[in-house]
Amino acid sequence: MTLPIDPETLDAEDIGEKQATLHMDHDEAVEHVRETFTDAGFGVPVEFSPSELLNEKVDADRDPYYVLGACNPAMADRALDMSLRMGGLFPCNVVVWEEEPGVQRVYHLSIMKAGRLLGIAPDSEAWQALVDDTGELVEEAFGNLDGEE
């Protein structure tokens, strides 16, 4: 399968990729991330543990892995005003996985940037303003995680 873009040419900035390392246990890290993103203006209407589900359903023996579906309603409303297809990427996920006991990785990528790369969001000044605004909220949240990048 040939992709329309070469993923090797993309860098972290192109997709709004952010990462941090937290030195705490997994449950504590999930709570810390939830609180930090809430303080930055996100709600967390959806969250689940794929590792628990897979360990239960298919005996996967996965290390702790948790998804927080973060959403800023004003930003989501702006996005849907410009592209109803963006709902296919909602919510903005923040993932926490255990790299080793006491060390957690926090990972996020910008669905607003991904939507533009996928062609489901417009190439416009209004969209870029939304990308910038959501990026500021994510920067604030990651800046307050007190983790290593």
LINKANOR-V603226 format. One record per residue. PHI is phi in degrees with one decimal (999 if undefined). NEAR is the number of other C-alpha atoms within 10 Angstrom. Layout:
phi={PHI | PHI}
near={NEAR | NEAR}
//
This chain:
phi={999 | -97.6 | -85.2 | -70.8 | -130.3 | -90.8 | -57.4 | -67.6 | -88.0 | -86.6 | -118.4 | -56.7 | -66.6 | -59.7 | -110.3 | 64.3 | -74.2 | -130.4 | -141.5 | -148.6 | -114.0 | -114.2 | -101.2 | -166.7 | -74.4 | -61.6 | -61.5 | -63.2 | -65.0 | -59.8 | -62.9 | -63.0 | -64.1 | -56.7 | -64.3 | -65.6 | -69.7 | -63.1 | -61.8 | -84.8 | 110.1 | -100.9 | -96.0 | -128.1 | -76.8 | -136.4 | -157.1 | -163.2 | -112.4 | -58.6 | -64.2 | -62.8 | -61.9 | -68.8 | -63.1 | -75.3 | -81.9 | -129.5 | 50.3 | -75.6 | 56.0 | -87.3 | -70.1 | -52.8 | -148.7 | -136.3 | -116.3 | -106.5 | -87.3 | -86.4 | -149.7 | -105.6 | -56.0 | -65.1 | -69.9 | -62.2 | -63.1 | -60.6 | -61.8 | -68.5 | -61.6 | -95.8 | -160.8 | -65.5 | -68.2 | -61.1 | -57.6 | -65.1 | -107.0 | -69.8 | -81.9 | -75.8 | -87.5 | -120.8 | -109.5 | -124.5 | -130.4 | -86.1 | -79.4 | -162.5 | -53.2 | 86.0 | -132.0 | -118.3 | -99.8 | -110.2 | -135.7 | -150.2 | -132.6 | -77.5 | -69.3 | -68.2 | -70.5 | -62.6 | -59.9 | -66.7 | -63.0 | -81.1 | 82.2 | -99.4 | -123.8 | -72.7 | -94.3 | -143.5 | -63.0 | -63.7 | -67.1 | -61.8 | -62.4 | -66.0 | -58.0 | -63.3 | -66.4 | -68.3 | -61.4 | -63.2 | -64.6 | -66.1 | -58.8 | -59.9 | -61.2 | -64.3 | -64.5 | -98.2 | -72.2 | 60.8 | -110.9 | -92.9 | -96.6}
near={3 | 5 | 6 | 7 | 10 | 8 | 8 | 6 | 7 | 10 | 10 | 11 | 11 | 13 | 18 | 17 | 14 | 17 | 18 | 17 | 20 | 24 | 16 | 15 | 15 | 24 | 14 | 14 | 24 | 22 | 11 | 17 | 22 | 20 | 16 | 20 | 24 | 16 | 14 | 18 | 17 | 23 | 18 | 19 | 10 | 13 | 15 | 13 | 16 | 15 | 19 | 17 | 13 | 13 | 15 | 11 | 9 | 8 | 11 | 12 | 11 | 13 | 16 | 20 | 19 | 23 | 21 | 24 | 19 | 21 | 21 | 18 | 12 | 10 | 16 | 18 | 12 | 13 | 22 | 13 | 10 | 15 | 15 | 12 | 14 | 21 | 14 | 10 | 14 | 14 | 19 | 21 | 21 | 24 | 22 | 26 | 21 | 22 | 15 | 13 | 12 | 13 | 15 | 26 | 21 | 24 | 17 | 19 | 21 | 22 | 23 | 27 | 23 | 17 | 20 | 18 | 15 | 12 | 12 | 18 | 20 | 15 | 11 | 11 | 9 | 13 | 19 | 15 | 11 | 18 | 19 | 14 | 13 | 22 | 17 | 13 | 17 | 23 | 13 | 16 | 21 | 23 | 15 | 15 | 18 | 14 | 15 | 13 | 12}
//
